[in-house]
Amino acid sequence: MDGEQISSPSEDEDESSFSYKKFFDEQFPYYLFLGMTYNEYWRMDCELVRAYRKAYKYKQEYDNSQLWLQGLYVYRAMEAQRPGWAFMSKHPKPEKYLERPIAITKEIEAQYRAEDTQKMAEQFRAAFHRRNQNLASQEEGGENGRSETGSIID
């Protein structure tokens, strides 16, 4: 049914044996399944059936990708617990589960990269600030950061 074209009876078929009414009656439950109403199927534009078929195809692709993504999450959760299942494992502690959802679009991936960059910059600033405070406290403790022997304190 997907992408089928309605055709007139072929030369081999007897015109009296082919019934458009029968054909449309047979197709009607399928389009009800796709979400068409009685009035849309029988009284609206005939191109509407193509739109419903196309929308159903997109919905199937979307559902399939969602189920795949769900499977990936289950896989990752199981993978995070795998080390704990091995009795003689060198790493019996489970790994950390994902901190955020998996990026499934380029926009989300770019957002994650920006967040990671900002997080690394903040960590660098904090480490730099701690190091400067340590150096300042050492200078206060000793004369210009030198010990009694004259060497620089690290």
N, C-alpha and C positions, 0 to 999 in steps of 0.2 A: 504494500500500500504506500509505503514511503516513496514519493517521487514518481508514482505511477501516473501515467497519462490516461485519461478516458478516451477511448477511441471508438470510432463507429465500427459496426460489424464488418469483418473482413469478407473478401469475395467467397471464401470457403463456407462461411456461415450463412445460414438462411436468415434473412432479415426478420422473419416472423419468430425465430427462436431466440433472438437477442432482445432483451427488454431493458431499456434504460431505467424504468421504474424498479425492476428487480435489482439491477446493479446498485442504484442509489439506496434502496432499502437494505441491501447487504452491507453497504459501507456505513450506514447510519450509526450502528452501535460503536464502531471504531471512533467516529468523530465525537460521539457522546463521551466516550472514554477520554478523549483528548480535552474535553471541557466545553465543547460547543453546545449551545442550547438548541432546542428544536427549531426555534425561529431563525437562528443564525444559519443552521444547516439547510432548511427548506426555503427560507424566504429572503435571505440576505445575499450579498455578492458572492458569486461562485469562487472568486479568488480567495475568499476567507479560509477555505479548507487548506489551501497551500500555506497560508500564514500559520494555521494551527499545526500543520505537520512540521513546519520549520521550527516553530516554538517548542514543540515536543522534542524534536531532535536536540535543540539547545539545552532543554531541561535534562535530557538523558546525559548529555556530555557534562553538564554541571554536576548532576547527582553522582556520576561516575568519578569526577575529580574530587568531590567531597568525600566519597567513600574511600578513595585512594589515600587522601590526606588523613582520614581517620585511621586507616590501617597503618600509615606511617607513624602517627602518634602512638598507637599501640605498640608497634615495633620498637620505637625509641624507648618507651616505658619499660618494655621487656628487656631491651638491651641494657638499660641502666641498672636493672636488677640482676642481670646475668652473673656478674662476678660473685654475688652472694650465694648462688645456687651450686657452685662447684665446691665440693667438700675439701679438696686438697689444693685449692687455688692459692696462688701467691698474693692475689688481690681480692680478699673476701668481702671488702667493703663495696657496697653498690656505688655506681657512679652517680653524679648529680643529674637530675632530670632537666629538661630544657627550661630555661628561664623565661622564655617568651614564645609565642606561637611562631611557627615556621613561616618565613617570608614566601608568599606565593605569587606576589607581583613585584615588578621592578620598583614601584613606588614605595612599597613596604620595605624592600631590601635597601633602598636608598635611605629611608628613614632610620632603619636599624644601623646602617653605617654611620650616619650622622650622630646618632645616640652613642655609639661605641667610641667615636672620635672625641665627642664631648666628655665622655667618662674617662678616657685615657688622659685628656688634657687636664681634667680636674685632679686625677691621681698624680700626674706629673707636678702640677702646681703645689699640691699638698706635700709631696716628697721634697720639693725644692724649698718650701717654707720650713719644713722640719729640719732640713739640713742647715739652712741659714740660722734657725734658732739654736741648733746644737753648736754651730760655730760661734755664735754670739755669746752663748753661755760659757764656752771654753775660753773665749777671750776675756770674759769677766773673771774667770777663775784663775787664769795665768796671765802673765804679761805678754800681750800680743799673740796669744795662742802658743807660746813656747814653754816648754817644761824647764826644770831647773838645769838640765844638761844642755839646753839650747836647741833641742830638736823640735820640729813642728809636730804638734799633737794631731793625729788623724781622727 
